[in-house]
């Protein structure tokens, strides 16, 4: 991208929890890279109740760069809650999100933009995932559950490198607040008739901090949300189908003679 893209704008959302080791380099890299690509963009980092210096570091960067907006959660609310806060604060044409732990290269996003002319979303998948075998096994099992319960068939459900048409987030209410958030987005995206494609991205070793996705409390919350919303959304689907069936039936009935338009 030799010239700055003036045709569209971008909100980049980065959730962060106890990432003091990587947050400065990650955010500064994102800011500098996007500034070389785009005329209109914002970077929104949601500090989700960090106990280390993550919040303070972000505030220092924000003072020097007007493109950075920092949202602070007083307590840790969960991965999904952090993303939702970012989505609600974003106001640009396109919405992108990635993790702030330094495991993704923002430059991979450059290949996503041309595809947005044809699709409503571009979903990244990790080409060579830099995680433990246990996390990879958990991810595979979760993907199978998501496929079974929600018919969401993507290569890497929870890859934190995705680009969306911002219209989707303005039109759809997100309900989950934990690790189910990616599944909810993809489920509602498909149900609403939006289109997407998938593209491989690099996945780098962690620079510091600890991954929280494999914590028992996070996993239990994800399963609770999975079963709760699988039941809720299926009920809503049946209700919507029933209403549509009633409308079609009513429209198929012959119109009473007295109500017909006079010739």
C-alpha positions, -999 to +999 in steps of 0.1 A: +000+000+000+022+028-013-004+056-010-026+061+021-061+046+018-085+076+019-115+056+007-123+039+040-117+042+077-107+016+103-113+010+140-086-014+154-097-031+187-071-047+210-082-063+243-055-064+269-051-081+303-018-081+322+003-075+290+029-050+303+057-070+287+043-067+252+017-039+252+040-009+243+057-026+214+025-041+201+004-009+203+032+013+189+037-011+160+000-010+152-001+028+154+029+033+132+018+007+106-017+020+103-005+056+100+015+046+070-015+030+054-046+050+063-057+086+066-086+078+090-081+053+117-084+048+155-068+022+177-089+013+207-072-007+235-095-021+262-075-027+294-096-054+310-088-050+347-051-055+345-032-057+378+002-048+363+013-016+345-006-023+313-031+005+320-004+031+329+017+022+298-014+027+276-022+061+291+014+073+285+012+063+248-023+079+244-009+112+256+015+113+227-007+098+200-043+111+194-051+080+173-051+058+205-081+056+227-079+036+260-108+021+278-103+008+313-124-019+330-121-015+368-122-053+371-116-082+347-148-087+328-137-113+303-123-115+267-157-110+251-166-081+273-134-063+264-141-068+227-177-056+230-165-024+248-142-018+218-168-025+192-193-001+209-166+026+210-156+022+174-171+045+148-152+037+115-162+019+083-142-012+090-136-030+124-105-051+130-094-068+161-063-086+172-048-096+206-022-073+222+002-101+233+025-096+204+017-129+187+003-114+155+019-092+129-003-062+120+013-062+085-007-093+076-037-070+076-026-054+044-037-084+024-072-083+040-083-049+026-087-058-011-109-087-001-133-064+017-144-051-017-160-085-023-168-098+012-182-085+044-155-100+066-121-116+063-112-141+090-076-149+098-064-184+106-031-192+122-008-208+097+015-224+123+000-219+158+027-211+184+009-226+214+013-257+235-002-290+223-028-288+251-041-255+239-042-268+203-061-299+214-086-277+234-090-255+203-097-284+181-123-298+205-140-264+208-141-260+170-159-294+168-185-283+194-191-250+177-196-268+144-220-292+159-241-267+179-240-236+156-231-250+122-201-225+122-175-240+098-143-219+098-107-231+100-098-212+132-129-200+152-110-181+179-081-166+158-078-131+171-071-115+137-103-106+119-116-077+098-154-069+096-177-044+079-185-021+108-221-021+098-225-056+114-216-044+149-239-014+146-269-037+136-264-067+159-265-069+197-237-091+211-247-111+242-218-132+253-189-118+274-165-147+276-146-169+251-178-176+232-177-141+216-160-153+183-186-180+180-214-156+185-201-131+160-196-158+133-230-174+140-249-141+138-228-130+108-239-161+089-275-159+100-278-123+088-265-133+053-231-116+055-203-131+034-168-139+045-135-155+033-105-168+052-068-160+050-038-174+067-017-152+091+015-156+109+014-165+146+045-156+167+058-169+200+045-150+231+067-120+242+057-123+278+028-125+302+005-156+305-023-169+282-055-171+302-076-190+277-068-224+292-078-214+328-106-236+342-127-206+351-125-193+315-133-228+301-163-233+324-176-199+315-173-207+278-192-240+282-219-223+302-223-197+275-223-223+248-251-243+262-271-213+274-270-195+240-273-226+219-307-232+236-317-195+234-308-190+198-324-222+186-356-212+203-354-178+186-348-194+153-379-216+157-400-186+168-388-166+138-396-195+114-430-199+130-438-162+125-427-164+089-448-194+083-479-176+097-472-146+075-469-168+044-500-186+052-520-154+057-507-141+024-518-172+006-554-170+018-579-155-008-588-119-001-624-114+010-646-099-018-656-069+003-619-059+008-609-061-028-602-029-046-630-015-066-623-018-103 
